Amino acid sequence: MPSFLDDRVDSDAILEDIRNIVEIESPSRNAAGVNRVLETIAKLFEGTGTAACEREPTTDSLGDILRVRCDPTRHEPGILVLSHMDTVHPVGTLASKLAYRREGDRVYGPGIYDMKGGLILAVAAFRRIAQEKRRTKLPITFLLTPDEELSSPVSRSLIEREARGQRYVLVTEPARAGGKIVTERKGIGVFVIRTRGRPAHAGGEPDKGRNAIVAMAEIVLAICGLNDPARGITTNVGLIVGGTARNTVAEECAIEVDLRFCDGASAGEVEARIKALKSSRPDIETTVTGKITRPPFVRDRAVNLLFEKAAAIAKEIGFTLQSSPRVGGGSDGNFTAAMGIPTLDGLGVDGDGAHTNDEYMLFSSIEPRTRLLQGLMERLE
């Protein structure tokens, strides 16, 4: 029998490893916290045989990157496992709004679902293979990054460089409702728009002013008008700041814009329209900065074939693997899928509440998801 069906999965021990990193708070810009997670993970690879850990510094404000080559003597194309160590929860969340706790099947904690649970499952899957001293058909490399929640500004180039030449990519982002994995995602664009007018006393000489906030209101409505649900295009103005006082005509205003899209053609079209936005009001300066930060993850024939292999493994384990409808949120899998490398995403724990103070994973998902990851590591060739 294949080893992913052999032996009992020690879900309690795996949960303890999950707890150890969940209780290390690691928001993206807390380099010390992210690096403590990295060091904890690196220790889990000790005693697995030939696994070689390589630590690569990034910037002063971000944590380091951990690369683990599970068999560094093998240089043929293999499997790249992508995980991130950072979370969105600020330091102090664990002691206040989201304490680590288990309530029946639910286990709560900051980042436990997105994606510290999935990270540990992948390591546990490899450790099970190593303990049995089995040689996988393909070499396996883990890449753990510190900045995915910031759209991977530092890690992207290394992810793409490491993925180039690999045969498959497995991403341990969380599963979707009911354990569905992810085979397609929207792309993402991020933009900042600023308007600059002329300040004046709002009561004494309002006509001398040019209100940057009023000008921006016109632009906000134009951005809302770019939404096209039929084509899967969404825009959102998520942040606005402007003005200095109630009784002063606002000289400056700025907004941050989120763009989601399904294909490259839509991306280019809407990006161009956003960058061309300006106020029709006189004496208003408009500047637009930003770019597409993640290409779309398109489900093609190669992804379909990889999904079929995963579904066959799941069937042997005893459950039916389903794929989620296209996901609006992005991941590092967007980069590798856009490179044409067969990528499966959402292979982590099941649960809900990502990025909220009710984030949880399901304890019952530990065993089947660990076996699925192990099966992929063993079977892919």
C-alpha positions as CSV (number, residue, x, y, z in Angstrom):
1,M,0.0,0.0,0.0
2,P,1.2,3.5,-0.7
3,S,2.6,5.2,2.4
4,F,0.1,8.1,2.5
5,L,-2.5,5.4,3.3
6,D,-0.2,3.7,5.9
7,D,0.1,4.5,9.6
8,R,-2.1,6.8,11.6
9,V,-1.7,10.5,11.2
10,D,-1.0,12.0,14.7
11,S,-3.3,14.9,14.4
12,D,-2.7,16.0,18.0
13,A,1.0,16.3,17.4
14,I,0.5,18.2,14.2
15,L,-1.9,20.5,16.0
16,E,0.7,21.2,18.6
17,D,3.2,22.2,15.9
18,I,0.5,24.5,14.5
19,R,-0.1,26.0,17.9
20,N,3.6,26.7,18.3
21,I,3.7,29.0,15.3
22,V,0.3,30.5,15.8
23,E,1.4,31.7,19.2
24,I,4.3,33.5,17.5
25,E,2.6,36.6,16.3
26,S,4.0,37.5,12.9
27,P,2.3,40.4,11.0
28,S,4.1,41.1,7.8
29,R,6.1,44.1,9.1
30,N,7.2,42.4,12.3
31,A,10.4,41.0,11.1
32,A,11.3,39.5,14.5
33,G,8.1,37.6,14.7
34,V,8.3,36.3,11.2
35,N,11.9,35.1,11.8
36,R,10.9,33.3,14.9
37,V,8.3,31.4,12.9
38,L,11.1,30.7,10.3
39,E,13.4,29.3,13.0
40,T,10.7,27.1,14.5
41,I,9.9,25.6,11.0
42,A,13.6,25.1,10.3
43,K,13.9,22.9,13.4
44,L,11.0,20.7,12.1
45,F,13.3,19.6,9.2
46,E,16.0,18.5,11.6
47,G,16.4,14.8,11.6
48,T,14.7,14.3,8.2
49,G,17.8,13.2,6.5
50,T,19.2,15.2,3.7
51,A,17.0,18.3,3.9
52,A,19.1,21.5,3.7
53,C,17.7,24.8,5.0
54,E,18.9,28.0,3.4
55,R,18.0,31.4,4.9
56,E,17.9,34.5,2.7
57,P,17.6,38.0,4.2
58,T,15.2,40.5,2.6
59,T,14.9,44.0,4.0
60,D,15.2,45.6,7.5
61,S,11.4,45.8,7.8
62,L,10.6,42.3,6.6
63,G,11.5,38.8,7.7
64,D,13.8,36.4,5.9
65,I,13.0,33.7,3.3
66,L,13.5,30.0,4.1
67,R,14.3,27.6,1.3
68,V,14.4,23.9,2.1
69,R,15.9,21.6,-0.5
70,C,14.7,18.2,0.7
71,D,17.2,16.3,-1.4
72,P,19.9,18.8,-2.6
73,T,21.8,16.2,-4.6
74,R,18.9,16.0,-7.1
75,H,18.8,18.8,-9.7
76,E,16.0,17.6,-12.0
77,P,12.7,19.5,-12.2
78,G,10.5,18.7,-9.2
79,I,7.8,20.0,-6.8
80,L,7.9,23.4,-5.3
81,V,5.8,23.9,-2.1
82,L,4.9,27.5,-1.5
83,S,3.9,28.8,2.0
84,H,4.0,32.2,3.7
85,M,4.8,32.9,7.4
86,D,3.2,36.3,7.7
87,T,-0.3,37.2,8.9
88,V,-2.5,40.3,8.9
89,H,-3.2,40.3,12.6
90,P,-1.3,42.9,14.6
91,V,0.8,42.0,17.7
92,G,-1.5,41.8,20.7
93,T,-4.4,40.0,18.9
94,L,-3.5,36.7,20.6
95,A,-3.9,38.3,24.0
96,S,-7.1,40.1,23.2
97,K,-9.4,39.5,20.3
98,L,-8.3,36.1,19.1
99,A,-6.8,33.8,21.7
100,Y,-5.6,30.4,20.7
101,R,-8.3,27.9,21.8
102,R,-10.1,24.8,20.7
103,E,-13.9,24.5,20.8
104,G,-14.9,21.1,19.5
105,D,-13.7,20.7,15.9
106,R,-12.8,24.4,15.6
107,V,-9.4,25.7,16.6
108,Y,-9.0,29.4,16.7
109,G,-6.0,31.7,16.4
110,P,-4.5,34.5,14.4
111,G,-3.3,33.1,11.1
112,I,-4.2,29.5,11.9
113,Y,-6.3,29.2,8.8
114,D,-4.4,31.6,6.6
115,M,-2.1,29.9,6.5
116,K,0.0,28.6,9.4
117,G,-2.1,25.4,9.5
118,G,-1.4,24.5,5.9
119,L,2.2,25.3,6.2
120,I,2.6,22.8,9.0
121,L,0.5,20.2,7.2
122,A,3.0,20.3,4.3
123,V,6.0,19.9,6.6
124,A,4.2,17.1,8.4
125,A,3.5,15.3,5.1
126,F,7.2,15.5,4.2
127,R,8.3,14.3,7.6
128,R,6.2,11.2,7.3
129,I,7.9,10.4,4.0
130,A,11.3,11.1,5.5
131,Q,10.7,9.0,8.5
132,E,9.9,6.0,6.3
133,K,13.1,6.8,4.3
134,R,11.2,6.8,1.1
135,R,12.6,8.5,-2.0
136,T,10.0,10.6,-3.8
137,K,9.8,10.4,-7.6
138,L,10.6,14.1,-7.8
139,P,12.8,16.3,-5.6
140,I,10.9,18.6,-3.3
141,T,11.7,22.2,-2.4
142,F,9.9,24.3,0.2
143,L,9.9,28.1,-0.1
144,L,8.5,30.0,2.9
145,T,8.1,33.7,2.4
146,P,7.5,36.7,4.8
147,D,5.4,39.1,2.7
148,E,2.6,37.4,1.0
149,E,0.0,39.5,2.8
150,L,1.6,42.6,1.3
151,S,1.4,41.1,-2.2
152,S,4.9,39.6,-2.1
153,P,6.9,42.7,-3.1
154,V,10.2,41.2,-2.1
155,S,9.5,37.5,-2.5
156,R,8.0,37.6,-6.0
157,S,11.3,37.6,-7.9
158,L,12.6,34.7,-5.8
159,I,9.4,32.7,-6.2
160,E,9.5,33.1,-9.9
161,R,13.2,32.2,-10.1
162,E,12.7,29.1,-7.9
163,A,9.6,28.0,-9.8
164,R,11.3,28.3,-13.2
165,G,12.1,24.8,-14.3
166,Q,10.0,23.0,-11.7
167,R,7.4,20.5,-12.8
168,Y,4.6,21.3,-10.3
169,V,3.8,23.9,-7.6
170,L,1.7,23.1,-4.5
171,V,0.4,26.1,-2.5
172,T,-0.7,25.6,1.1
173,E,-3.2,28.5,1.3
174,P,-6.4,27.4,3.1
175,A,-9.1,25.3,1.6
176,R,-12.4,26.8,0.7
177,A,-15.7,25.8,2.3
178,G,-16.0,22.1,2.7
179,G,-12.3,21.5,1.8
180,K,-12.4,22.7,-1.8
181,I,-9.0,23.4,-3.4
182,V,-8.3,26.3,-5.6
183,T,-7.5,26.0,-9.3
184,E,-8.1,29.6,-10.5
185,R,-7.9,33.1,-9.0
186,K,-8.5,36.6,-10.1
187,G,-5.6,38.9,-10.7
188,I,-5.0,42.0,-8.5
189,G,-4.1,45.7,-9.1
190,V,-3.4,48.3,-6.5
191,F,-3.4,52.1,-7.2
192,V,-3.1,55.3,-5.3
193,I,-4.8,58.4,-6.7
194,R,-4.1,61.9,-5.4
195,T,-5.8,65.2,-6.2
196,R,-4.3,68.6,-5.3
197,G,-6.2,71.8,-5.4
198,R,-5.9,75.2,-3.6
199,P,-6.5,75.9,0.1
200,A,-8.7,78.8,1.2
201,H,-10.7,79.9,4.2
202,A,-14.0,78.1,3.9
203,G,-16.0,80.9,5.4
204,G,-14.1,84.0,4.4
205,E,-12.9,83.4,0.8
206,P,-14.2,80.0,-0.4
207,D,-14.2,81.1,-4.0
208,K,-10.4,81.3,-3.9
209,G,-10.1,77.6,-3.1
210,R,-10.2,74.5,-5.2
211,N,-11.5,71.6,-3.2
212,A,-9.4,68.4,-3.7
213,I,-12.0,66.3,-1.8
214,V,-14.8,67.4,-4.1
215,A,-12.6,66.7,-7.1
216,M,-11.8,63.2,-5.7
217,A,-15.5,62.5,-5.2
218,E,-16.0,62.7,-9.0
219,I,-13.1,60.3,-9.5
220,V,-14.5,57.8,-6.8
221,L,-17.7,57.6,-8.7
222,A,-15.9,57.0,-12.0
223,I,-14.0,54.1,-10.3
224,C,-17.2,52.6,-9.1
225,G,-18.4,52.8,-12.7
226,L,-15.6,50.5,-13.8
227,N,-17.2,47.6,-12.0
228,D,-18.3,44.9,-14.5
229,P,-19.7,41.8,-12.8
230,A,-20.4,40.0,-16.0
231,R,-16.7,40.1,-16.9
232,G,-15.5,39.5,-13.3
233,I,-14.1,43.0,-12.9
234,T,-14.4,44.7,-9.5
235,T,-13.0,47.9,-8.2
236,N,-13.1,49.2,-4.7
237,V,-12.0,52.5,-3.0
238,G,-11.0,51.2,0.3
239,L,-9.2,54.2,1.9
240,I,-9.6,57.9,1.6
241,V,-7.8,60.7,3.4
242,G,-7.9,64.5,2.7
243,G,-8.1,68.0,4.1
244,T,-6.7,69.6,7.1
245,A,-9.6,71.3,8.9
246,R,-13.4,71.6,8.8
247,N,-13.2,75.3,7.9
248,T,-10.5,75.0,5.2
249,V,-11.0,74.2,1.6
250,A,-9.1,71.0,1.2
251,E,-5.9,71.3,-0.7
252,E,-5.1,67.5,-1.0
253,C,-6.9,64.2,-1.1
254,A,-5.8,60.6,-1.7
255,I,-7.5,57.3,-2.2
256,E,-6.3,53.7,-2.4
257,V,-8.0,51.5,-5.1
258,D,-8.2,47.8,-5.3
259,L,-8.8,46.1,-8.7
260,R,-9.7,42.5,-9.4
261,F,-9.9,40.9,-12.9
262,C,-10.1,37.5,-14.5
263,D,-7.8,37.8,-17.5
264,G,-4.9,39.8,-18.9
265,A,-7.0,41.7,-21.5
266,S,-9.3,43.0,-18.7
267,A,-6.3,43.9,-16.6
268,G,-4.7,46.0,-19.4
269,E,-8.0,47.7,-20.3
270,V,-9.0,48.7,-16.7
271,E,-5.5,49.6,-15.6
272,A,-5.3,52.1,-18.6
273,R,-8.7,53.6,-17.7
274,I,-7.7,54.0,-14.0
275,K,-4.4,55.7,-14.9
276,A,-6.2,58.1,-17.2
277,L,-8.6,59.3,-14.5
278,K,-8.6,63.0,-13.7
279,S,-11.0,65.6,-12.4
280,S,-13.0,67.8,-14.8
281,R,-12.9,70.6,-12.2
282,P,-10.5,73.5,-13.0
283,D,-7.1,74.0,-11.3
284,I,-7.0,70.4,-9.9
285,E,-3.8,68.3,-10.3
286,T,-4.4,64.5,-10.5
287,T,-1.7,61.9,-10.2
288,V,-2.2,58.1,-10.4
289,T,0.4,55.6,-9.3
290,G,0.2,51.8,-8.9
291,K,0.2,48.7,-11.0
292,I,-0.9,45.1,-11.4
293,T,0.6,43.2,-8.5
294,R,-0.7,39.7,-9.2
295,P,-1.5,38.2,-12.7
296,P,-4.6,36.1,-12.9
297,F,-4.4,32.4,-12.1
298,V,-6.1,30.8,-15.1
299,R,-7.3,27.2,-15.0
300,D,-5.8,25.6,-18.1
301,R,-5.3,22.0,-19.3
302,A,-2.2,21.5,-17.2
303,V,-4.0,22.6,-14.1
304,N,-6.9,20.3,-14.9
305,L,-4.6,17.3,-15.3
306,L,-2.9,18.1,-11.9
307,F,-6.3,18.4,-10.3
308,E,-7.4,15.0,-11.7
309,K,-4.3,13.5,-10.1
310,A,-5.1,15.1,-6.8
311,A,-8.7,14.0,-7.0
312,A,-7.6,10.4,-7.6
313,I,-5.4,10.5,-4.5
314,A,-8.2,11.9,-2.4
315,K,-10.5,9.1,-3.6
316,E,-8.0,6.5,-2.3
317,I,-7.8,8.3,1.0
318,G,-11.6,8.2,1.2
319,F,-13.0,11.6,0.3
320,T,-14.2,13.5,-2.8
321,L,-12.0,16.4,-3.8
322,Q,-13.7,19.4,-5.3
323,S,-12.4,22.6,-6.8
324,S,-13.8,26.0,-5.6
325,P,-15.2,28.4,-8.1
326,R,-12.8,31.2,-9.1
327,V,-11.4,32.9,-6.0
328,G,-11.3,36.7,-5.8
329,G,-8.3,36.8,-3.5
330,G,-4.8,36.3,-4.8
331,S,-1.9,34.2,-3.7
332,D,1.7,33.4,-4.7
333,G,0.2,30.7,-6.8
334,N,-0.9,33.5,-9.2
335,F,2.8,34.0,-10.1
336,T,3.6,30.4,-10.9
337,A,0.4,29.7,-12.7
338,A,1.0,32.7,-14.9
339,M,4.4,31.2,-15.7
340,G,2.6,28.1,-17.2
341,I,3.7,25.8,-14.3
342,P,0.9,23.4,-13.2
343,T,-0.2,24.8,-9.8
344,L,-2.6,23.6,-7.2
345,D,-3.7,26.0,-4.5
346,G,-5.8,25.9,-1.4
347,L,-4.2,22.6,-0.2
348,G,-4.1,23.8,3.5
349,V,-6.5,23.3,6.3
350,D,-10.3,23.7,6.1
351,G,-11.9,26.4,8.2
352,D,-13.1,30.0,7.8
353,G,-12.7,33.6,9.0
354,A,-9.4,34.5,7.3
355,H,-8.3,38.0,8.2
356,T,-10.9,38.3,11.0
357,N,-11.0,38.0,14.7
358,D,-13.0,34.7,14.3
359,E,-10.4,32.9,12.3
360,Y,-10.4,29.1,12.8
361,M,-9.3,25.8,11.3
362,L,-11.1,22.5,11.6
363,F,-9.2,19.8,13.5
364,S,-10.9,17.1,11.5
365,S,-9.2,18.5,8.3
366,I,-5.7,17.7,9.6
367,E,-5.6,14.0,8.7
368,P,-7.1,14.0,5.2
369,R,-5.2,17.1,4.1
370,T,-1.9,15.8,5.4
371,R,-2.5,12.6,3.6
372,L,-3.4,14.5,0.4
373,L,-0.2,16.5,0.5
374,Q,1.8,13.4,1.2
375,G,0.2,11.6,-1.7
376,L,1.0,14.4,-4.1
377,M,4.6,14.5,-2.9
378,E,4.9,10.7,-3.4
379,R,2.9,10.2,-6.6
380,L,3.7,13.2,-8.8
381,E,6.2,12.4,-11.5
